[in-house]
């Protein structure tokens, strides 16, 4: 997948592009339906998105916590969804003030558009004037294919990033996973910690949580990680480590069963499968060690 950050870079491409447009936080099942529709003969499959979230620029007090604040992980998910080209435009007040038709003209002039796919609720351009109907009019005048998707549903619920964030905050990981199309995942690079867990006989990978990430309740979870092509199950503590630390920023401490090796510096994707218990403070290290043994027995 080719990754770009400016319209000018599109001029280097030799094929027209069918764009899927949106913020695509979480790259959930509804997003993938939109990306699937970009398969147009003779065209590249493109995803056009923005960073940061528009609300973080226009109304920071209303900016949501994100399902995929890690840009590399989001890009990986978009590539797995089928994108050939990922254009992530920096979202600025200047971009927000660009009239919708001007933006479409700039995009089309940079590299011919073979098509455009959006959700029915997608808005862009100055004052949110870029609607699906405006897209249809722009495209029809230029022979560009358009696909406007109704919002996907799970049962009677609409699948959307906002709803998935609510489910995760409430600890409803099964329903969130059904809407995402995969288990909720926390990505991050393994850092050196205090190595206390190793001394207790349960070595852990210490992973700082990406800033601005939507999280489930703090606690201990059954997890799954892919390391070197092999899937490992284990447990992870998500939270502030009250027994041994006084941090104010949450971390994930992951213990993988039957794994032997060095994870420092590796980028892990930890899937949270099941909530085991709330995070708690223990009166002694011995109590903590005994509880970890009980947690592992629940797998």
C-alpha positions as CSV (number, residue, x, y, z in Angstrom):
1,X,0.0,0.0,0.0
2,X,1.3,3.4,-0.9
3,X,1.0,6.0,1.9
4,X,0.7,9.7,1.0
5,X,0.0,12.9,3.0
6,X,-0.5,15.6,0.3
7,X,-2.5,16.0,-2.9
8,X,0.7,16.8,-4.8
9,X,2.0,13.3,-4.2
10,X,-1.0,11.9,-6.1
11,X,0.5,13.3,-9.3
12,X,3.1,10.6,-9.2
13,X,0.5,7.8,-9.6
14,X,-0.2,6.4,-13.1
15,X,-3.7,5.1,-12.5
16,X,-7.0,6.7,-11.6
17,X,-8.3,6.1,-8.1
18,X,-11.6,5.0,-6.7
19,X,-11.7,6.7,-3.3
20,X,-13.3,5.6,0.0
21,X,-13.7,8.8,2.0
22,X,-14.1,9.0,5.8
23,X,-12.3,9.2,9.1
24,X,-12.5,5.4,9.5
25,X,-11.7,5.3,13.2
26,X,-11.6,1.6,14.1
27,X,-11.9,0.4,10.5
28,X,-15.1,-1.4,11.6
29,X,-17.4,-3.7,9.6
30,X,-19.3,-0.7,8.1
31,X,-16.1,1.0,7.0
32,X,-15.0,-2.2,5.2
33,X,-18.2,-2.3,3.3
34,X,-17.4,1.2,1.9
35,X,-13.8,0.2,1.1
36,X,-15.0,-3.1,-0.6
37,X,-17.0,-1.0,-3.1
38,X,-13.9,0.7,-4.4
39,X,-13.1,-2.2,-6.6
40,X,-13.3,-0.6,-10.0
41,X,-11.7,-2.1,-13.1
42,X,-8.5,-0.3,-14.1
43,X,-8.4,1.8,-10.9
44,X,-6.5,1.8,-7.7
45,X,-8.4,1.3,-4.5
46,X,-7.8,4.4,-2.4
47,X,-8.7,5.5,1.2
48,X,-8.8,9.2,1.9
49,X,-8.8,10.2,5.5
50,X,-7.5,12.9,7.9
51,X,-5.4,13.3,11.0
52,X,-6.1,14.4,13.7
53,X,-9.8,13.9,14.1
54,X,-11.6,17.1,12.8
55,X,-13.2,17.7,16.2
56,X,-9.7,17.9,17.8
57,X,-9.1,21.0,15.6
58,X,-12.6,22.6,15.4
59,X,-14.0,21.7,18.9
60,X,-11.3,20.1,21.1
61,X,-13.7,19.9,24.0
62,X,-15.8,17.5,22.0
63,X,-13.0,15.5,20.4
64,X,-13.7,11.7,21.0
65,X,-11.2,9.2,22.3
66,X,-10.2,7.0,19.4
67,X,-10.4,3.3,18.6
68,X,-7.3,3.6,16.4
69,X,-5.1,6.5,17.5
70,X,-2.0,4.6,16.4
71,X,-1.5,5.7,12.8
72,X,0.6,2.7,11.9
73,X,-2.0,0.3,13.2
74,X,-4.9,2.1,11.5
75,X,-2.9,2.0,8.2
76,X,-2.4,-1.7,8.6
77,X,-6.1,-2.3,9.1
78,X,-6.9,-0.2,6.0
79,X,-4.3,-2.2,4.0
80,X,-5.9,-5.4,5.2
81,X,-9.3,-4.0,4.1
82,X,-7.9,-3.8,0.5
83,X,-6.6,-0.2,0.1
84,X,-3.8,0.2,-2.5
85,X,-3.4,3.9,-1.7
86,X,-3.8,5.7,1.7
87,X,-4.0,9.5,1.6
88,X,-4.0,10.9,5.1
89,X,-4.4,14.7,4.9
90,X,-3.4,16.9,7.9
91,X,-6.7,18.3,9.1
92,X,-6.3,22.0,9.7
93,X,-8.6,25.0,9.9
94,X,-7.5,26.0,6.4
95,X,-8.6,22.6,5.1
96,X,-11.8,22.8,7.0
97,X,-12.6,26.2,5.3
98,X,-12.1,24.8,1.8
99,X,-15.4,24.7,-0.1
100,X,-16.5,21.2,-0.8
101,X,-16.5,21.6,-4.6
102,X,-13.0,23.2,-4.6
103,X,-11.7,20.2,-2.6
104,X,-13.2,17.7,-5.0
105,X,-11.7,19.6,-8.0
106,X,-8.3,19.7,-6.4
107,X,-8.4,16.0,-5.7
108,X,-9.6,15.2,-9.2
109,X,-6.9,17.4,-10.8
110,X,-4.2,15.8,-8.7
111,X,-5.1,12.3,-9.9
112,X,-8.3,11.4,-11.9
113,X,-11.0,10.0,-9.8
114,X,-12.5,6.7,-11.1
115,X,-15.1,6.6,-8.3
116,X,-15.9,7.7,-4.8
117,X,-17.5,5.7,-2.0
118,X,-18.9,7.2,1.2
119,X,-21.4,6.5,4.0
120,X,-24.7,8.2,3.9
121,X,-23.7,10.3,6.9
122,X,-20.4,11.6,5.4
123,X,-19.9,15.4,5.4
124,X,-16.9,17.4,4.3
125,X,-15.8,20.8,3.2
126,X,-16.6,24.3,4.5
127,X,-19.6,24.2,6.8
128,X,-20.2,20.5,6.1
129,X,-21.6,21.4,2.6
130,X,-20.1,18.3,1.0
131,X,-23.0,15.9,1.1
132,X,-23.5,12.6,-0.7
133,X,-25.9,14.5,-3.1
134,X,-23.2,17.0,-4.0
135,X,-20.8,14.1,-4.6
136,X,-23.3,12.5,-7.0
137,X,-23.7,15.8,-8.9
138,X,-20.0,16.3,-9.1
139,X,-19.3,12.7,-10.2
140,X,-22.2,12.6,-12.7
141,X,-20.8,15.6,-14.6
142,X,-17.5,13.9,-15.0
143,X,-18.4,10.2,-15.5
144,X,-17.2,9.2,-12.1
145,X,-18.8,6.2,-10.3
146,X,-20.4,6.9,-6.9
147,X,-21.4,4.6,-4.1
148,X,-23.3,5.9,-1.1
149,X,-23.7,3.3,1.6
150,X,-26.5,3.1,4.1
151,X,-25.1,2.6,7.6
152,X,-24.4,-1.0,8.4
153,X,-26.2,-2.7,11.3
154,X,-25.8,-5.5,13.8
155,X,-29.2,-6.7,14.6
156,X,-31.2,-3.5,15.2
157,X,-28.1,-1.4,16.1
158,X,-26.2,0.9,13.7
159,X,-22.5,0.1,13.5
160,X,-20.6,3.3,14.0
161,X,-17.4,4.3,15.8
162,X,-19.3,6.3,18.4
163,X,-21.4,3.3,19.4
164,X,-18.3,1.0,19.5
165,X,-16.5,3.5,21.8
166,X,-19.6,3.4,24.1
167,X,-19.5,-0.4,24.1
168,X,-15.8,-0.6,24.9
169,X,-16.2,2.0,27.7
170,X,-18.9,-0.2,29.2
171,X,-16.8,-3.3,28.9
172,X,-19.1,-4.9,26.4
173,X,-16.2,-6.4,24.4
174,X,-18.2,-9.1,22.6
175,X,-20.6,-6.7,21.0
176,X,-17.8,-4.3,20.2
177,X,-15.8,-7.1,18.5
178,X,-18.9,-8.1,16.5
179,X,-19.2,-4.5,15.2
180,X,-15.4,-4.2,14.6
181,X,-15.2,-7.6,12.9
182,X,-12.3,-8.5,15.1
183,X,-11.4,-8.3,18.9
184,X,-10.7,-4.9,20.3
185,X,-6.9,-4.4,20.1
186,X,-4.4,-2.2,21.9
187,X,-1.2,-1.7,19.9
188,X,2.1,-0.5,21.3
189,X,5.9,-0.9,21.5
190,X,7.2,-3.0,24.4
191,X,9.2,-0.9,26.9
192,X,11.5,-1.8,29.8
193,X,9.6,-1.9,33.1
194,X,10.6,-2.6,36.7
195,X,10.9,-6.3,35.9
196,X,9.0,-7.1,39.1
197,X,6.7,-9.5,37.3
198,X,9.8,-11.4,36.0
199,X,11.0,-11.8,39.6
200,X,7.6,-13.1,40.5
201,X,7.8,-15.8,37.8
202,X,5.4,-14.1,35.4
203,X,7.4,-12.0,32.9
204,X,5.4,-9.3,31.2
205,X,5.6,-7.1,28.2
206,X,5.1,-3.5,29.4
207,X,3.2,-1.4,26.8
208,X,2.2,2.2,27.2
209,X,-1.3,3.0,26.0
210,X,-1.5,5.4,23.0
211,X,-2.6,8.8,24.1
212,X,-6.2,9.6,23.3
213,X,-7.3,5.9,23.0
214,X,-10.7,4.7,23.9
215,X,-10.4,2.0,26.7
216,X,-12.5,-0.5,28.5
217,X,-12.6,-0.5,32.3
218,X,-9.3,-1.1,34.0
219,X,-8.7,-4.6,35.0
220,X,-7.3,-8.0,34.1
221,X,-8.2,-9.5,30.7
222,X,-7.7,-12.7,28.8
223,X,-5.7,-11.7,25.7
224,X,-4.2,-12.9,22.5
225,X,-1.0,-11.7,20.6
226,X,0.7,-12.7,17.4
227,X,4.5,-12.9,17.8
228,X,6.7,-14.0,15.0
229,X,3.9,-15.7,13.2
230,X,2.8,-17.6,16.3
231,X,-0.4,-16.8,18.3
232,X,0.0,-16.8,22.0
233,X,-2.7,-16.5,24.7
234,X,-2.2,-14.9,28.1
235,X,-3.4,-12.3,30.5
236,X,-2.9,-8.6,30.7
237,X,-3.4,-6.0,33.3
238,X,-4.8,-2.7,32.0
239,X,-4.6,0.2,34.3
240,X,-2.4,2.2,36.7
241,X,-0.6,-0.7,38.5
242,X,-1.6,0.5,42.0
243,X,0.3,-2.2,43.9
244,X,3.8,-1.4,42.5
245,X,3.5,2.0,40.8
246,X,2.0,5.5,41.1
247,X,1.6,6.3,37.4
248,X,-1.2,8.5,36.2
249,X,-1.1,7.2,32.6
250,X,-2.4,3.7,31.9
251,X,-0.2,0.8,30.8
252,X,-0.9,-2.7,29.5
253,X,1.2,-5.4,31.1
254,X,1.0,-8.6,29.1
255,X,2.0,-12.1,30.2
256,X,2.0,-14.7,27.3
257,X,1.7,-18.4,28.1
258,X,4.4,-20.6,26.8
259,X,6.4,-17.7,25.3
260,X,10.1,-17.6,25.8
261,X,12.1,-14.8,24.3
262,X,12.8,-11.1,24.3
263,X,10.0,-8.7,23.4
264,X,11.7,-5.4,24.1
265,X,11.2,-3.0,21.3
266,X,8.7,-5.1,19.4
267,X,5.4,-3.7,18.4
268,X,2.6,-5.9,19.8
269,X,-1.0,-5.9,18.9
270,X,-2.8,-7.2,22.0
271,X,-6.4,-8.4,21.5
272,X,-8.6,-8.1,24.6
273,X,-10.8,-11.2,24.6
274,X,-12.5,-11.4,28.0
275,X,-12.7,-9.5,31.2
276,X,-11.5,-11.5,34.2
277,X,-11.6,-9.1,37.2
278,X,-11.2,-5.4,38.1
279,X,-7.7,-3.9,38.7
280,X,-7.0,-3.8,42.4
281,X,-4.3,-2.9,44.9
282,X,-2.8,-5.7,47.0
283,X,-1.2,-5.3,50.4
284,X,1.9,-7.3,49.5
285,X,3.8,-8.7,46.6
286,X,2.9,-12.2,47.8
287,X,-0.8,-11.4,47.5
288,X,-0.2,-10.1,44.0
289,X,1.7,-13.2,43.0
290,X,-1.1,-15.5,44.3
291,X,-3.7,-13.6,42.4
292,X,-1.8,-13.8,39.1
293,X,-1.8,-17.6,39.6
294,X,-5.5,-17.5,40.1
295,X,-6.0,-15.3,37.0
296,X,-4.0,-17.7,34.8
297,X,-6.1,-20.6,36.0
298,X,-9.2,-18.8,34.6
299,X,-7.9,-19.1,31.0
